[in-house]
Amino acid sequence: MKKIIPLIVAAAFSTPAFAAPETYVIDSNHTMPRFEYSHFGYSTQLSRFDKTSGTITLDRAAKTGAVDVVIDATSVNTGSPLFNEHIQGEDFFNTAKYPTIAFKSTKMKFDGDKLVQVNGDLTIKGVTKPVVLVVTSMLCMPHPMMKKDACGANAIAVVKRSDFNMGKYAPYVGDDVTLTIPVESMKQ
């Protein structure tokens, strides 16, 4: 149940080198961090967050950057309004007290010109833990419809929900949560 990471997360970009850092604003219509976990071993449940904001800064020449993502935890979408309400309760996200989830990068790792990893701090329910996002794909290019530069990426991480005080029903409901973060962003 550690999404975001989401958040936020997501988020990494690389391509040809540029002379200075560039900042991209996350496109919330195409950035919906997902999370999945085992439900009593019967099935793998998949949910997402519908509202994500933030920025990604890249300096491809220096192979550095920063990711700053905020996920609206009240936008959790399990596919069931009743379960959405349940998962926002005190045992899980406790959105009344902690309405957002945040991810702030601490380091980006490149393999040549390709971004392959984003290390950072994930905060859920007031608890901050280090998380490593593995970037599985990334592309920066002019957006064919918006006529401005854009970057998109996919990243994945596995976290323990109990690390964020969300361990109710573990181990029956899986403690390991896989975060999948598709992110798209437009150059400022």
C-alpha positions as CSV (number, residue, x, y, z in Angstrom):
1,M,0.0,0.0,0.0
2,K,3.0,2.2,-0.5
3,K,2.1,3.8,-3.8
4,I,3.5,6.7,-4.7
5,I,5.8,7.1,-4.6
6,P,4.7,7.6,-5.2
7,L,4.9,8.1,-5.7
8,I,5.7,9.2,-6.6
9,V,7.4,8.8,-8.1
10,A,8.1,8.3,-10.1
11,A,10.1,9.7,-12.2
12,A,13.2,9.8,-14.2
13,F,14.3,11.0,-17.5
14,S,17.3,11.0,-19.7
15,T,18.2,11.4,-23.4
16,P,20.6,13.7,-25.2
17,A,22.7,15.9,-23.0
18,F,21.7,19.5,-22.5
19,A,23.7,22.4,-21.1
20,A,21.6,23.2,-18.1
21,P,19.0,21.7,-15.8
22,E,15.5,21.5,-17.2
23,T,12.4,21.4,-15.1
24,Y,9.3,19.3,-16.0
25,V,5.9,19.5,-14.4
26,I,4.1,16.2,-13.8
27,D,1.1,15.7,-16.0
28,S,-1.5,14.4,-13.5
29,N,-3.7,13.0,-16.3
30,H,-1.0,10.6,-17.3
31,T,0.7,9.9,-13.9
32,M,-1.3,7.5,-11.7
33,P,1.0,5.5,-9.3
34,R,-0.3,2.0,-8.8
35,F,0.3,-0.5,-6.0
36,E,-0.3,-4.2,-5.7
37,Y,-0.3,-6.8,-2.9
38,S,-1.4,-10.3,-2.2
39,H,-4.9,-10.6,-0.8
40,F,-4.8,-13.7,1.5
41,G,-3.0,-15.5,-1.3
42,Y,-6.2,-15.7,-3.4
43,S,-5.2,-12.9,-5.8
44,T,-3.0,-9.9,-6.4
45,Q,-5.0,-6.7,-5.8
46,L,-4.2,-3.7,-7.9
47,S,-5.1,-0.1,-7.0
48,R,-4.0,3.4,-8.0
49,F,-4.0,7.1,-7.0
50,D,-5.8,9.4,-9.4
51,K,-4.2,12.8,-8.3
52,T,-0.4,13.3,-8.4
53,S,1.6,16.6,-8.7
54,G,5.2,17.6,-8.7
55,T,8.3,18.4,-10.6
56,I,11.2,16.6,-12.2
57,T,14.5,18.4,-12.8
58,L,17.1,16.9,-15.1
59,D,20.6,17.9,-16.0
60,R,21.5,15.3,-18.5
61,A,24.9,16.7,-19.1
62,A,25.9,16.5,-15.5
63,K,23.8,13.3,-15.0
64,T,22.0,14.8,-12.0
65,G,18.5,15.8,-11.2
66,A,15.7,15.9,-8.7
67,V,12.2,14.4,-8.3
68,D,9.6,16.0,-6.0
69,V,6.2,14.3,-6.0
70,V,3.1,14.7,-3.9
71,I,0.3,12.2,-4.2
72,D,-3.2,13.0,-2.9
73,A,-3.9,9.9,-0.7
74,T,-7.6,10.7,-0.7
75,S,-7.6,10.0,-4.5
76,V,-6.9,6.2,-3.9
77,N,-8.9,4.2,-6.3
78,T,-9.4,0.5,-5.5
79,G,-12.4,0.2,-7.9
80,S,-14.8,0.1,-5.0
81,P,-16.1,3.2,-3.2
82,L,-16.6,1.2,0.0
83,F,-13.0,-0.1,0.0
84,N,-11.7,3.4,-1.0
85,E,-13.2,4.6,2.3
86,H,-11.9,1.6,4.2
87,I,-8.3,2.0,3.0
88,Q,-8.3,5.7,3.9
89,G,-9.1,4.8,7.5
90,E,-6.7,4.9,10.5
91,D,-5.4,1.3,10.0
92,F,-4.1,2.2,6.5
93,F,-3.6,5.6,4.9
94,N,-5.4,7.6,7.6
95,T,-6.1,10.4,5.1
96,A,-7.9,12.4,7.8
97,K,-4.6,13.0,9.4
98,Y,-2.2,12.4,6.5
99,P,-3.9,13.5,3.3
100,T,-0.7,13.3,1.1
101,I,2.1,10.9,0.3
102,A,5.5,12.4,-0.7
103,F,8.6,11.3,-2.5
104,K,11.8,13.4,-2.7
105,S,14.8,12.1,-4.5
106,T,18.2,12.1,-3.0
107,K,20.2,10.7,-5.9
108,M,19.8,9.7,-9.6
109,K,21.9,6.9,-11.1
110,F,22.7,6.9,-14.9
111,D,24.1,4.2,-17.1
112,G,25.7,6.2,-19.8
113,D,22.9,8.6,-20.9
114,K,20.2,6.4,-19.6
115,L,18.6,7.0,-16.2
116,V,18.3,3.7,-14.4
117,Q,17.6,4.4,-10.8
118,V,16.2,7.1,-8.5
119,N,16.9,6.9,-4.8
120,G,14.8,9.0,-2.5
121,D,12.7,9.3,0.7
122,L,9.1,8.1,0.7
123,T,6.8,9.6,3.3
124,I,3.5,7.9,4.2
125,K,1.5,8.5,7.4
126,G,4.2,10.7,8.7
127,V,6.8,8.0,8.4
128,T,9.8,8.5,6.0
129,K,11.8,5.6,4.6
130,P,14.4,5.4,1.9
131,V,13.2,3.8,-1.4
132,V,15.0,2.9,-4.6
133,L,13.0,3.3,-7.8
134,V,14.3,1.1,-10.7
135,V,13.6,2.9,-13.9
136,T,12.4,0.4,-16.5
137,S,11.9,2.7,-19.4
138,M,12.2,6.4,-20.2
139,L,11.8,8.7,-23.1
140,C,12.2,12.5,-23.6
141,M,11.2,14.1,-26.9
142,P,8.9,16.8,-28.2
143,H,5.3,16.0,-27.4
144,P,3.5,15.5,-30.8
145,M,0.3,17.2,-29.7
146,M,1.4,19.8,-27.1
147,K,4.4,21.0,-29.2
148,K,6.7,21.2,-26.3
149,D,9.3,19.0,-24.7
150,A,8.1,16.1,-22.6
151,C,9.6,13.2,-20.6
152,G,8.0,10.0,-19.5
153,A,9.2,7.0,-17.5
154,N,8.1,3.9,-15.7
155,A,9.6,2.9,-12.4
156,I,9.1,0.1,-9.9
157,A,9.9,-0.5,-6.3
158,V,8.9,-2.9,-3.5
159,V,8.2,-1.6,0.0
160,K,6.8,-3.1,3.2
161,R,3.5,-1.5,4.3
162,S,4.3,-2.4,7.9
163,D,7.3,0.0,7.7
164,F,4.7,2.8,7.3
165,N,2.4,1.7,10.2
166,M,0.0,0.1,7.7
167,G,0.6,-3.6,8.6
168,K,-2.9,-4.6,9.7
169,Y,-3.8,-8.1,8.6
170,A,-0.2,-9.0,7.6
171,P,0.9,-11.6,6.7
172,Y,-2.5,-12.7,5.4
173,V,-2.8,-9.6,3.4
174,G,0.7,-9.2,1.9
175,D,3.2,-6.9,3.6
176,D,5.2,-6.5,0.5
177,V,3.7,-4.0,-1.8
178,T,4.9,-3.4,-5.4
179,L,4.8,0.2,-6.5
180,T,4.5,0.8,-10.3
181,I,4.9,4.4,-11.2
182,P,4.1,5.6,-14.7
183,V,4.9,9.3,-15.0
184,E,4.7,11.9,-17.8
185,S,5.8,15.5,-17.5
186,M,5.9,18.6,-19.6
187,K,8.9,21.0,-19.8
188,Q,8.2,24.3,-18.0
